[in-house]
């Protein structure tokens, strides 16, 4: 806002005749207008927008912090479950090893029994066993005894047992 020549003269006159308090009022009259209705409305709108954005950011920050805590809790639970699962897996593995060892001992004992049996009787019993057990029993026998038992089996069963020998030896 430009100050007119006339306003300056009035200001100077009031300073001379009235005194200092009028000077202060006149000084404020020449200051830029900050409280104009247009400026204050725009400023209030901007301030309101800023406040709204700050409120939104605070809300989002709180939501993120809450989610972070939930994730930390879930991570702790998952870690605990994984630890329990690993313990269970190790226990199952130990049990499986014990079972496998027991079955191996059982198969060796059965092998000795079947070796001493008549090959025809041993063949009829071995034909009724599960494939894995029958093969393991035959593998633990002396080659000659296993051959006599296979000789007493029907061709299909003997072939199936014979083809399973290498497969079990690789495992």
Contact map, one row per residue, 1 for C-alpha under 8 A:
111000000000000000000000000000010000000000000000000000000000000000000000000000000000000000000000000000000000000000000000000000000000000000000000000000000000000000000000000
111100000000000000000000000000000000000000000000000000000000000000000000000000000000000000000000000000000000000000000000000000000000000000000000000000000000000000000000000
111110110000000000000000000001000000000000000000000000000000000000000000000000000000000000000000000000000000000000000000000000000000000000000000000000000000000000000000000
011111110000000000000000000000000000000000000000000000000000000000000000000000000000000000000000000000000000000000000000000000000000000000000000000000000000000000000000000
001111111000000000000000000000000000000000000000000000000000000000000000000000000000000000000000000000000000000000000000000000000000000000000000000000000000000000000000000
000111111100000000000000000000000000000000000000000000000000000000000000000000000000000000000000000000000000000000000000000000000000000000000000000000000000000000000000000
001111111110000000000000000000000000000000000000000000000000000000000000000000000000000000000000000000000000000000000000000000000000000000000000000000000000000000000000000
001111111111000000000000000000000000000000000000000000000000000000000000000000000000000000000000000000000000000000000000000000000000000000000000000000000000000000000000000
000011111111100000000000000000000000000000000000000000000000000000000000000000000000000000000000000000000000000000000000000000000000000000000000000000000000000000000000000
000001111111110000000000000000000000000000000000000000000000000000000000000000000000000000000000000000000000000000000000000000000000000000000000000000000000000000000000000
000000111111111000000010010000000000000000000000000000000000000000000000000000000000000000000000000000000000000000000000000000000000000000000000000000000000000000000000000
000000011111111100000000000000000000000000000000000000000000000000000000000000000000000000000000000000000000000000000000000000000000000000000000000000000000000000000000000
000000001111111110000000000000000000000000000000000000000000000000000000000000000000000000000000000000000000000000000000000000000000000000000000000000000000000000000000000
000000000111111111100110000000000000000000000000000000000000000000000000000000000000000000000000000000000000000000000000000000000000000000000000000000000000000000000000000
000000000011111111110110000000000000000000000000000000000000000000000000000000000000000000000000000000000000000000000000000000000000000000000000000000000000000000000000000
000000000001111111100000000000000000000000000000000000000000000000000000000000000000000000000000000000000000000000000000000000000000000000000000000000000000000000000000000
000000000000111111100000000000000000000000000000000000000000000000000000000000000000000000000000000000000000000000000000000000000000000000000000000000000000000000000000000
000000000000011111111100000000000000000000000000000000000000000000000000000000000000000000000000000000000000000000000000000000000000000000000000000000000000000000000000000
000000000000011111111110000000000000000000000000000000000000000000000000000000000000000000000000000000000000000000000000000000000000000000000000000000000000000000000000000
000000000000001001111111000000000000000000000000000000000000000000000000000000000000000000000000000000000000000000000000000000000000000000000000000000000000000000000000000
000000000000000001111111100000000000000000000000000000000000000000000000000000000000000000000000000000000000000000000000000000000000000000000000000000000000000000000000000
000000000000011001111111110000000000000000000000000000000000000000000000000000000000000000000000000000000000000000000000000000000000000000000000000000000000000000000000000
000000000010011000111111111000000000000000000000000000000000000000000000000000000000000000000000000000000000000000000000000000000000000000000000000000000000000000000000000
000000000000000000011111111100000000000000000000000000000000000000000000000000000000000000000000000000000000000000000000000000000000000000000000000000000000000000000000000
000000000000000000001111111110000000000000000000000000000000000000000000000000000000000000000000000000000000000000000000000000000000000000000000000000000000000000000000000
000000000010000000000111111111000000000000000000000000000000000000000000000000000000000000000000000000000000000000000000000000000000000000000000000000000000000000000000000
000000000000000000000011111111100000000000000000000000000000000000000000000000000000000000000000000000000000000000000000000000000000000000000000000000000000000000000000000
000000000000000000000001111111100000000000000000000000000000000000000000000000000000000000000000000000000000000000000000000000000000000000000000000000000000000000000000000
000000000000000000000000111111100000000000000000000000000000000000000000000000000000000000000000000000000000000000000000000000000000000000000000000000000000000000000000000
001000000000000000000000011111110000000000000000000000000000000000000000000000000000000000000000000000000000000000000000000000000000000000000000000000000000000000000000000
000000000000000000000000001111111000000000000000000000000000000000000000000000000000000000000000000000000000000000000000000000000000000000000000000000000000000000000000000
100000000000000000000000000001111100000000000000000000000000000000000000000000000000000000000000000000000000000000000000000000000000000000000000000000000000000000000000000
000000000000000000000000000000111111000000000000000000000000000000000000000000000000000000000000000000000000000000000000000000000000000000000000000000000000000000000000000
000000000000000000000000000000011111001100000000000000000000000000000000000000000000000000000000000000000000000000000000000000000000000000000000000000000000000000000000000
000000000000000000000000000000001111101100000000000000000000000000000000000000000000000000000000000000000000000000000000000000000000000000000000000000000000000000000000000
000000000000000000000000000000001111111100000000000000000000000000000000000000000000000000000000000000000000000000000000000000000000000000000000000000000000000000000000000
000000000000000000000000000000000011111110000000000000000000000000000000000000000000000000000000000000000000000000000000000000000000000000000000000000000000000000000000000
000000000000000000000000000000000001111111000000000000000000000000000000000000000000000000000000000000000000000000000000000000000000000000000000000000000000000000000000000
000000000000000000000000000000000111111111100000000000000000000000000000000000000000000000000000000000000000000000000000000000000000000000000000000000000000000000000000000
000000000000000000000000000000000111111111110000000000000000000000000000000000000000000000000000000000000000000000000000000000000000000000000000000000000000000000000000000
000000000000000000000000000000000000111111111000000000000000000000000000000000000000000000000000000000000000000000000000000000000000000000000000000000000000000000000000000
000000000000000000000000000000000000011111111100000000000000000000000000000000000000000000000000000000000000000000000000000000000000000000000000000000000000000000000000000
000000000000000000000000000000000000001111111110000000000000000000000000000000000000000000000000000000000000000000000000000000000000000000000000000000000000000000000000000
000000000000000000000000000000000000000111111111000000000000000000000000000000000000000000000000000000000000000000000000000000000000000000000000000000000000000000000000000
000000000000000000000000000000000000000011111111100000000000000000000000000000000000000000000000000000000000000000000000000000000000000000000000000000000000000000000000000
000000000000000000000000000000000000000001111111110000000000000000000000000000000000000000000000000000000000000000000000000000000000000000000000000000000000000000000000000
000000000000000000000000000000000000000000111111111000000000000000000000000000000000000000000000000000000000000000000000000000000000000000000000000000000000000000000000000
000000000000000000000000000000000000000000011111111100000000000000000000000000000000000000000000000000000000000000000000000000000000000000000000000000000000000000000000000
000000000000000000000000000000000000000000001111111110000000000000000000000000000000000000000000000000000000000000000000000000000000000000000000000000000000000000000000000
000000000000000000000000000000000000000000000111111111000000000000000000000000000000000000000000000000000000000000000000000000000000000000000000000000000000000000000000000
000000000000000000000000000000000000000000000011111111100000000000000000000000000000000000000000000000000000000000000000000000000000000000000000000000000000000000000000000
000000000000000000000000000000000000000000000001111111110000000000000000000000000000000000000000000000000000000000000000000000000000000000000000000000000000000000000000000
000000000000000000000000000000000000000000000000111111111000000000000000000000000000000000000000000000000000000000000000000000000000000000000000000000000000000000000000000
000000000000000000000000000000000000000000000000011111111100000000000000000000000000000000000000000000000000000000000000000000000000000000000000000000000000000000000000000
000000000000000000000000000000000000000000000000001111111110000000000000000000000000000000000000000000000000000000000000000000000000000000000000000000000000000000000000000
000000000000000000000000000000000000000000000000000111111111000000000000000000000000000000000000000000000000000000000000000000000000000000000000000000000000000000000000000
000000000000000000000000000000000000000000000000000011111111100000000000000000000000000000000000000000000000000000000000000000000000000000000000000000000000000000000000000
000000000000000000000000000000000000000000000000000001111111110000000000000000000000000000000000000000000000000000000000000000000000000000000000000000000000000000000000000
000000000000000000000000000000000000000000000000000000111111111000000000000000000000000000000000000000000000000000000000000000000000000000000000000000000000000000000000000
000000000000000000000000000000000000000000000000000000011111111100000000000000000000000000000000000000000000000000000000000000000000000000000000000000000000000000000000000
000000000000000000000000000000000000000000000000000000001111111110000000000000000000000000000000000000000000000000000000000000000000000000000000000000000000000000000000000
000000000000000000000000000000000000000000000000000000000111111111000000000000000000000000000000000000000000000000000000000000000000000000000000000000000000000000000000000
000000000000000000000000000000000000000000000000000000000011111111100000000000000000000000000000000000000000000000000000000000000000000000000000000000000000000000000000000
000000000000000000000000000000000000000000000000000000000001111111110000000000000000000000000000000000000000000000000000000000000000000000000000000000000000000000000000000
000000000000000000000000000000000000000000000000000000000000111111111000000000000000000000000000000000000000000000000000000000000000000000000000000000000000000000000000000
000000000000000000000000000000000000000000000000000000000000011111111100000000000000000000000000000000000000000000000000000000000000000000000000000000000000000000000000000
000000000000000000000000000000000000000000000000000000000000001111111110000000000000000000000000000000000000000000000000000000000000000000000000000000000000000000000000000
000000000000000000000000000000000000000000000000000000000000000111111111000000000000000000000000000000000000000000000000000000000000000000000000000000000000000000000000000
000000000000000000000000000000000000000000000000000000000000000011111111100000000000000000000000000000000000000000000000000000000000000000000000000000000000000000000000000
000000000000000000000000000000000000000000000000000000000000000001111111110000000000000000000000000000000000000000000000000000000000000000000000000000000000000000000000000
000000000000000000000000000000000000000000000000000000000000000000111111111000000000000000000000000000000000000000000000000000000000000000000000000000000000000000000000000
000000000000000000000000000000000000000000000000000000000000000000011111111100000000000000000000000000000000000000000000000000000000000000000000000000000000000000000000000
000000000000000000000000000000000000000000000000000000000000000000001111111110000000000000000000000000000000000000000000000000000000000000000000000000000000000000000000000
000000000000000000000000000000000000000000000000000000000000000000000111111111000000000000000000000000000000000000000000000000000000000000000000000000000000000000000000000
000000000000000000000000000000000000000000000000000000000000000000000011111111100000000000000000000000000000000000000000000000000000000000000000000000000000000000000000000
000000000000000000000000000000000000000000000000000000000000000000000001111111110000000000000000000000000000000000000000000000000000000000000000000000000000000000000000000
000000000000000000000000000000000000000000000000000000000000000000000000111111111000000000000000000000000000000000000000000000000000000000000000000000000000000000000000000
000000000000000000000000000000000000000000000000000000000000000000000000011111111100000000000000000000000000000000000000000000000000000000000000000000000000000000000000000
000000000000000000000000000000000000000000000000000000000000000000000000001111111110000000000000000000000000000000000000000000000000000000000000000000000000000000000000000
000000000000000000000000000000000000000000000000000000000000000000000000000111111111000000000000000000000000000000000000000000000000000000000000000000000000000000000000000
000000000000000000000000000000000000000000000000000000000000000000000000000011111111100000000000000000000000000000000000000000000000000000000000000000000000000000000000000
000000000000000000000000000000000000000000000000000000000000000000000000000001111111110000000000000000000000000000000000000000000000000000000000000000000000000000000000000
000000000000000000000000000000000000000000000000000000000000000000000000000000111111111000000000000000000000000000000000000000000000000000000000000000000000000000000000000
000000000000000000000000000000000000000000000000000000000000000000000000000000011111111100000000000000000000000000000000000000000000000000000000000000000000000000000000000
000000000000000000000000000000000000000000000000000000000000000000000000000000001111111110000000000000000000000000000000000000000000000000000000000000000000000000000000000
000000000000000000000000000000000000000000000000000000000000000000000000000000000111111111000000000000000000000000000000000000000000000000000000000000000000000000000000000
000000000000000000000000000000000000000000000000000000000000000000000000000000000011111111100000000000000000000000000000000000000000000000000000000000000000000000000000000
000000000000000000000000000000000000000000000000000000000000000000000000000000000001111111110000000000000000000000000000000000000000000000000000000000000000000000000000000
000000000000000000000000000000000000000000000000000000000000000000000000000000000000111111111000000000000000000000000000000000000000000000000000000000000000000000000000000
000000000000000000000000000000000000000000000000000000000000000000000000000000000000011111111100000000000000000000000000000000000000000000000000000000000000000000000000000
000000000000000000000000000000000000000000000000000000000000000000000000000000000000001111111110000000000000000000000000000000000000000000000000000000000000000000000000000
000000000000000000000000000000000000000000000000000000000000000000000000000000000000000111111111000000000000000000000000000000000000000000000000000000000000000000000000000
000000000000000000000000000000000000000000000000000000000000000000000000000000000000000011111111100000000000000000000000000000000000000000000000000000000000000000000000000
000000000000000000000000000000000000000000000000000000000000000000000000000000000000000001111111110000000000000000000000000000000000000000000000000000000000000000000000000
000000000000000000000000000000000000000000000000000000000000000000000000000000000000000000111111111000000000000000000000000000000000000000000000000000000000000000000000000
000000000000000000000000000000000000000000000000000000000000000000000000000000000000000000011111111100000000000000000000000000000000000000000000000000000000000000000000000
000000000000000000000000000000000000000000000000000000000000000000000000000000000000000000001111111110000000000000000000000000000000000000000000000000000000000000000000000
000000000000000000000000000000000000000000000000000000000000000000000000000000000000000000000111111111000000000000000000000000000000000000000000000000000000000000000000000
000000000000000000000000000000000000000000000000000000000000000000000000000000000000000000000011111111100000000000000000000000000000000000000000000000000000000000000000000
000000000000000000000000000000000000000000000000000000000000000000000000000000000000000000000001111111110000000000000000000000000000000000000000000000000000000000000000000
000000000000000000000000000000000000000000000000000000000000000000000000000000000000000000000000111111111000000000000000000000000000000000000000000000000000000000000000000
000000000000000000000000000000000000000000000000000000000000000000000000000000000000000000000000011111111100000000000000000000000000000000000000000000000000000000000000000
000000000000000000000000000000000000000000000000000000000000000000000000000000000000000000000000001111111110000000000000000000000000000000000000000000000000000000000000000
000000000000000000000000000000000000000000000000000000000000000000000000000000000000000000000000000111111111000000000000000000000000000100000000000000000000000000000000000
000000000000000000000000000000000000000000000000000000000000000000000000000000000000000000000000000011111111100000000000000000000000000000000000000000000000000000000000000
000000000000000000000000000000000000000000000000000000000000000000000000000000000000000000000000000001111111110000000000000000000000000000000000000000000000000000000000000
000000000000000000000000000000000000000000000000000000000000000000000000000000000000000000000000000000111111111000000000000000000000100110010000000000000000000000000000000
000000000000000000000000000000000000000000000000000000000000000000000000000000000000000000000000000000011111111100000000000000000000000010010000000000000000000000000000000
000000000000000000000000000000000000000000000000000000000000000000000000000000000000000000000000000000001111111110000000000000000000000000000000000000000000000000000000000
000000000000000000000000000000000000000000000000000000000000000000000000000000000000000000000000000000000111111111000000000000000000000010000000000000000000000000000000000
000000000000000000000000000000000000000000000000000000000000000000000000000000000000000000000000000000000011111111100000000000000000000011011000000000000000000000000000000
000000000000000000000000000000000000000000000000000000000000000000000000000000000000000000000000000000000001111111110000000000000000000000001000000000000000000000000000000
000000000000000000000000000000000000000000000000000000000000000000000000000000000000000000000000000000000000111111111000000000000000000000000000000000000000000000000000000
000000000000000000000000000000000000000000000000000000000000000000000000000000000000000000000000000000000000011111111110010000000000000000000000000000000000000000000000000
000000000000000000000000000000000000000000000000000000000000000000000000000000000000000000000000000000000000001111111110010000000000000000001100110000000000000000000000000
000000000000000000000000000000000000000000000000000000000000000000000000000000000000000000000000000000000000000111111100000000000000000000000000000000000000000000000000000
000000000000000000000000000000000000000000000000000000000000000000000000000000000000000000000000000000000000000011111110110000000000000000000000000000000000000000000000000
000000000000000000000000000000000000000000000000000000000000000000000000000000000000000000000000000000000000000001111111110000000000000000000000000000000000000000000000000
000000000000000000000000000000000000000000000000000000000000000000000000000000000000000000000000000000000000000001101111111000000000000000000000100110010000000000000000000
000000000000000000000000000000000000000000000000000000000000000000000000000000000000000000000000000000000000000000000111111100000000000000000000000010011000000000000000000
000000000000000000000000000000000000000000000000000000000000000000000000000000000000000000000000000000000000000000001111111110000000000000000000000000000000000000000000000
000000000000000000000000000000000000000000000000000000000000000000000000000000000000000000000000000000000000000001101111111111000000000000000000000010000000000000000000000
000000000000000000000000000000000000000000000000000000000000000000000000000000000000000000000000000000000000000000000011111111100000000000000000000011011000000000000000000
000000000000000000000000000000000000000000000000000000000000000000000000000000000000000000000000000000000000000000000001111111110000000000000000000000011000000000000000000
000000000000000000000000000000000000000000000000000000000000000000000000000000000000000000000000000000000000000000000000111111111000000000000000000000000000000000000000000
000000000000000000000000000000000000000000000000000000000000000000000000000000000000000000000000000000000000000000000000011111111000010000000000000000000000000000000000000
000000000000000000000000000000000000000000000000000000000000000000000000000000000000000000000000000000000000000000000000001111111000010000000000000000001000100000000000000
000000000000000000000000000000000000000000000000000000000000000000000000000000000000000000000000000000000000000000000000000111111100000000000000000000000000000000000000000
000000000000000000000000000000000000000000000000000000000000000000000000000000000000000000000000000000000000000000000000000011111110110000000000000000000000000000000000000
000000000000000000000000000000000000000000000000000000000000000000000000000000000000000000000000000000000000000000000000000000011111110000000000000000000000000000000000000
000000000000000000000000000000000000000000000000000000000000000000000000000000000000000000000000000000000000000000000000000000001111111000000000000000000000000010000000000
000000000000000000000000000000000000000000000000000000000000000000000000000000000000000000000000000000000000000000000000000000000111111100000000000000000000000000000001000
000000000000000000000000000000000000000000000000000000000000000000000000000000000000000000000000000000000010000000000000000000001111111110000000000000000000000000000000000
000000000000000000000000000000000000000000000000000000000000000000000000000000000000000000000000000000000000000000000000000001101111111111000000000000000000000010000000000
000000000000000000000000000000000000000000000000000000000000000000000000000000000000000000000000000000000000000000000000000000000011111111100000000000000000000011011001000
000000000000000000000000000000000000000000000000000000000000000000000000000000000000000000000000000000010010000000000000000000000001111111110000000000000000000000000000000
000000000000000000000000000000000000000000000000000000000000000000000000000000000000000000000000000000000011011000000000000000000000111111111000000000000000000000000000000
000000000000000000000000000000000000000000000000000000000000000000000000000000000000000000000000000000000000001000000000000000000000011111111000010000000000000000000000000
000000000000000000000000000000000000000000000000000000000000000000000000000000000000000000000000000000000000000000000000000000000000001111111100010000000000000000001000000
000000000000000000000000000000000000000000000000000000000000000000000000000000000000000000000000000000000011001000000000000000000000000111111100000000000000000000000000000
000000000000000000000000000000000000000000000000000000000000000000000000000000000000000000000000000000000000001100100000000000000000000011111110110000000000000000000000000
000000000000000000000000000000000000000000000000000000000000000000000000000000000000000000000000000000000000000000100000000000000000000000111111110000000000000000000000000
000000000000000000000000000000000000000000000000000000000000000000000000000000000000000000000000000000000000000000000000000000000000000000001111111000000000000000000000000
000000000000000000000000000000000000000000000000000000000000000000000000000000000000000000000000000000000000000000000000000000000000000000000111111100000000000000000000000
000000000000000000000000000000000000000000000000000000000000000000000000000000000000000000000000000000000000000000100010000000000000000000001111111110000000000000000000000
000000000000000000000000000000000000000000000000000000000000000000000000000000000000000000000000000000000000000000100000000000000000000001101111111111000000000000000000000
000000000000000000000000000000000000000000000000000000000000000000000000000000000000000000000000000000000000000000000000000000000000000000000011111111100000000000000000000
000000000000000000000000000000000000000000000000000000000000000000000000000000000000000000000000000000000000000000000010000000000000000000000001111111110000000000000000000
000000000000000000000000000000000000000000000000000000000000000000000000000000000000000000000000000000000000000000000011011000000000000000000000111111111000000000000000000
000000000000000000000000000000000000000000000000000000000000000000000000000000000000000000000000000000000000000000000000001000000000000000000000011111111000010000000000000
000000000000000000000000000000000000000000000000000000000000000000000000000000000000000000000000000000000000000000000000000000000000000000000000001111111100010000000000000
000000000000000000000000000000000000000000000000000000000000000000000000000000000000000000000000000000000000000000000011001100000000000000000000000111111100000000000000000
000000000000000000000000000000000000000000000000000000000000000000000000000000000000000000000000000000000000000000000001001100100000000000000000000011111110110000000000000
000000000000000000000000000000000000000000000000000000000000000000000000000000000000000000000000000000000000000000000000000000000000000000000000000000111111110000000000000
000000000000000000000000000000000000000000000000000000000000000000000000000000000000000000000000000000000000000000000000000000000000000000000000000000001111111000000000000
000000000000000000000000000000000000000000000000000000000000000000000000000000000000000000000000000000000000000000000000000000000000000000000000000000000111111100000000000
000000000000000000000000000000000000000000000000000000000000000000000000000000000000000000000000000000000000000000000000000000100000000000000000000000001111111110000000000
000000000000000000000000000000000000000000000000000000000000000000000000000000000000000000000000000000000000000000000000000000000000000000000000000001101111111111000000000
000000000000000000000000000000000000000000000000000000000000000000000000000000000000000000000000000000000000000000000000000000000000000000000000000000000011111111100000000
000000000000000000000000000000000000000000000000000000000000000000000000000000000000000000000000000000000000000000000000000000000000000000000000000000000001111111110000000
000000000000000000000000000000000000000000000000000000000000000000000000000000000000000000000000000000000000000000000000000000000010011000000000000000000000111111111000000
000000000000000000000000000000000000000000000000000000000000000000000000000000000000000000000000000000000000000000000000000000000000001000000000000000000000011111111000000
000000000000000000000000000000000000000000000000000000000000000000000000000000000000000000000000000000000000000000000000000000000000000000000000000000000000001111111110000
000000000000000000000000000000000000000000000000000000000000000000000000000000000000000000000000000000000000000000000000000000000000001000000000000000000000000111111111000
000000000000000000000000000000000000000000000000000000000000000000000000000000000000000000000000000000000000000000000000000000000000001000100000000000000000000011111111100
000000000000000000000000000000000000000000000000000000000000000000000000000000000000000000000000000000000000000000000000000000000000000000000000000000000000000000111111110
000000000000000000000000000000000000000000000000000000000000000000000000000000000000000000000000000000000000000000000000000000000000000000000000000000000000000000111111111
000000000000000000000000000000000000000000000000000000000000000000000000000000000000000000000000000000000000000000000000000000000001001000000000000000000000000000011111111
000000000000000000000000000000000000000000000000000000000000000000000000000000000000000000000000000000000000000000000000000000000000000000000000000000000000000000001111111
000000000000000000000000000000000000000000000000000000000000000000000000000000000000000000000000000000000000000000000000000000000000000000000000000000000000000000000111111
000000000000000000000000000000000000000000000000000000000000000000000000000000000000000000000000000000000000000000000000000000000000000000000000000000000000000000000011111
